[in-house]
């Protein structure tokens, strides 16, 4: 039996073929059980521990139109392409088991609409959602504080704006997370999603303490 582990995916190559397990709730239990049965308890422990690491999902709002005369920036709405991107992202998140247990959302209309369209293809039962005014027209420090003050959950989704999203996606992962450098170099597009995992609870999140698992962009 050959076992490899990278990018949050465990691969078991045996005489019965190759099996892949991600950190999703169902795969977590199946892989844990199978590895123990095969006598690979230590590998199982490392995988199981990883699967329980808290995750922070940073979602920048989808593409929005310019404000019409008499309409404030706060009231800007999504374009049709922005709505389509948000729906597609919801499907990608669902297939990758990126299901948040709690959502913090900017109250700006373009952020709320992004969440609505993502949710339309992501959730069967939406989790609790909190509108956090500090996520609009603030800075990365306010975003970080909102994350730290959120209820303790396994996966937290934050829906907000640039440049705060880009700042956090670059600053939170460790220096060894080369994907963070590459992602930051190419920017954080509208409807982009950064997935960062941490060894400890989100209330203790600090700079260079996480690992960038993946970075999803529209049309990729």
Secondary structure, 3 states (H helix, E strand, C coil): CEEEEECCEEEEEECCEEEEECCCHHHHHHHHHHHHHCCCHHHHHHHHHHHCCCEEEEEECCCECCCCCCCCHHHCCECHHHHHHHHHHHHHHHHCCCCCCEEEECCCHHHHHHHHHHHHHHCCCCCEEEECHHHCCCCHHHHHHHHHHCCCCCEEEEEECCCHHHHHHHHCECCCCHHHHHHHHHCCCCCCEEEEEECCCHHHCCCCCEEEEEEECCCC
